């Protein structure tokens, strides 16, 4: 006799309720909408799970997005009640779209809520089928509202899969140099901009389209994009826009897998003269200047990668006892780290030579 999905996990879920409050937080409408969509799509077991743990998912956390991988009801029923660690293995505190999953190279790690246990990308180099821990992801997301993404998978992930992390070749990113000039007519941020806008990062999309970098040739770039909600405080500070944008851009392309393998504490140069980004980790959380990366590889191409971050990167505050020669300073970000002449010329020149789209 088949076991109904609603009777599968009461014990595991009760334990999950006591742990998740300190792990992940999501808006109530995301949970409710996801649960309803899952139920309508034949994933009743995970729908019931989300309904039961929704209260715990809403508080006491800095993480406001997640990716969930769920097998269909038939797999839940045949497997019986999964242990807590297995349930946690199917929830990542990071956001991954289908395109970002496809961009991940074999061996890339995906952090999960299961302490000390990551998922590993096992996608074949010759296939469009995304595979994680040797389990295939089933097509497009079942649910995606920009904060919570739910994918169907063929079966439960094995908590101890036989997968190879492979060898990662890490370049010396600190040796990359920024290139400025009149602008490359073949350079277009159109596709990246469309992705950013659809994901709620329209401010950074606008900065890209303004061509503030003034590129001579097609570069290799990494952009750390703050979500629109945290950019509201900067909306009336137009003079600071070049500084705000340039400190979020690296003159090298660094994928999520490469970031995950960079030595803890590595510092990287940005397009803002004198401003560097320090890569650190706290448990499974990877951070740049203490700001968590929330949406790895949101956009990925052969020359550009964009990672979503939860906050804007701030410049260090000046000490109170430092003498300020410029009495006209308004305390803006450009005052904290003065731009070099090259940066000023680059910004002014870019404004007069932006590419038309």
C-alpha positions, 0 to 999 in steps of 0.5 A: 500500500502506497504511503501518502506524501503527507504522512512521510516526514513528521519526525524529520520536519519537526527537527528541521523546524528547530534548525532552519530559523538560523539558516535561511529567511524568505518572504512569506509570499515566496514560500506560499507561492512556491508551495502552491505551484509545487502542489499544482505541478505534482510535487505535493510532498515538497509543497507540504514540506514548505508549508510546514517549515514556512514560519521557520524560514521567515526570521533570524537570518541574513540569507534571503534567497534559496535554491531547492532541489526536489524529487517528484512524489513517487520518489518520496513515497518509494524512499520513505521518510528521508533523514534530516541531513538528506533534506538539508542537502537539497536546499542551498542558501544561494540562488541558481537559475538554470543558466547559472547552473549550466555555466558551472563546470564539472567539479564546482561545489554548491553549498547546502544547509547540510553542515559540511556537505556540499553538492558537486556539479557532475554535468558532462562537458558534452551535454546540455543536461545539468547533473548534480551529484550524478542526479539529473535536473529536470528542465526549467525551474518549477518555481522562480520568483527571484528569491526562491528557485525550485528545481525538479530532480530525478531522485534524491541526492546521494549524501556520499556520492562518488564524484570527482572534484577535478583539478581547478587551474586558478590564474593569478588574478592580481596580475590583471590590468584594466584597459580604458579608452574609446570603446569597442563597437563590438562590445555590448552588455545588452544580454547581460543587462536583460538578465540583470533587469529580469532579476531585480538588478536594474541599477547595475544594468544601467551602469553597464549600459552607460559604458562607464568603463570606456573599454578599448577592446573586449575585456575580461570582467567580473561584476559584483551586482548589488540588488536594486533594493540596497541601491535606493540609498545611492539614488540621489548621489549622482556624482558618486555613480562612477565610484559606486560602479567601478568598485564592483568591477574586476578587470578579470573574469572569475567564475563561481568555481574559481572564487570558491577555490581562491585562497581565503583572504585573497585581495583583487584589484578593481577598476576603482583606483586604490580599491580592492576586494578581499575574498573570504569565507565563513563556513559555506558562505563566500564573501567579498569585503564581508558581503555574502555572494547570493547569486553566483554566476547570475550571468556568464559568457566567454568574457563576462561573469556577474555575481549577485551580492546582498549589499553594496561594497563600501569604501573604508571610512576615514579616521576622524583625526585625518586632516582634510585639505578639501573643505568642500568635501561632501563626505561622498564615496569619492572623498573616502578613496580619491579617484586617480587622474586616470579614473577621472579621465576614464569616466568623463571619456566614457560618458562621451563615447558610450556604445549605442544599443 
